[in-house]
Amino acid sequence: MTHLPTGTAADGPYALAVDPDKTDLPTWSRAGLRILELAPAQRHVFDTGESEWIVLPLSGGCSIEAEGRSIELLGRADVFRGPSDFAYLPRDTRAEIASGAGGRFALAGAKCGRRLPVRHGPAPEVPVEARGAGMTARRVRNFAAADTFDCDQLIAVEVITPGGNWSSYPPHKHDEHRPGVETCLEEIYYFEIEDDPGTGAPGYGYQRVSPSRPGGTDLLAEVRTGDAVLVPDGWHGPSIAQPGHDMYYLNVMAGPGQERDWKICFHPDHKTEGYR
């Protein structure tokens, strides 16, 4: 299943758990994502296993103990209030996450080979990029993009799409290994939709994935806060935000190749100039 509505992929302490060894997608093997919800003063211990992980606060802050290091993450009120600081955890490590006030935390992971050191990523150092124009304008927080933070295989960014706008546009793909042109990457979208600021009514969005080959992924899904979409292949985009409701998504990517890079191919039927 490529669309995971909120609650359908919960596992133990995780409100969402995408494990590369446990999906029902036969080609999925690298990218992982867990959403951890901690009550005040609650702790969570986990082993990183064969994957590297980034702990990213979605709401609230936490402390992390790993490899004899202690990292305090200030976090944020919610995902619409700007970038957060984060922590990198290497493979083959035991880590403890604790939150005095409670909160929600994304654990973005990827199977990897190299074992890199535990590190802290400060929020002020997260590059924020404006992409697109007009109704395709959006903001991208490149906290763990391939050229901004060193990981072995993991690539992760956050995107804020203003209400009524399209992002992940033009539709693009990265499901083939073509040196210098396209890198093969699995991708996870995790969504949160801002409530109406006046009424508090929840919002929604839409996510499209269309086939890039016969029998490939074909999805048009209404997405709400807590939903995830897995993209093992295909043209993905647009991601469409309901008017009046900003849309957030966390992208987690990883692939089988040695090259950690985000090289993509745009759909030939869509104009790219000014929209990328």
DAPE-V538668 format. One record per helix or strand of 3 or more residues. SS is the DSSP state (H for helix, E for strand). FROM is the first residue (numbers start at 1). LEN is the number of residues. If there is no record, write none. Layout:
ss=SS from=FROM len=LEN
ss=SS from=FROM len=LEN
//
This chain:
ss=E from=14 len=5
ss=E from=31 len=8
ss=E from=42 len=6
ss=E from=51 len=16
ss=E from=69 len=8
ss=H from=79 len=3
ss=E from=86 len=4
ss=E from=94 len=6
ss=E from=103 len=9
ss=E from=119 len=3
ss=H from=123 len=3
ss=E from=128 len=4
ss=H from=134 len=3
ss=E from=138 len=7
ss=E from=155 len=7
ss=E from=186 len=8
ss=E from=205 len=6
ss=E from=219 len=5
ss=E from=228 len=4
ss=E from=235 len=7
ss=E from=247 len=8
//
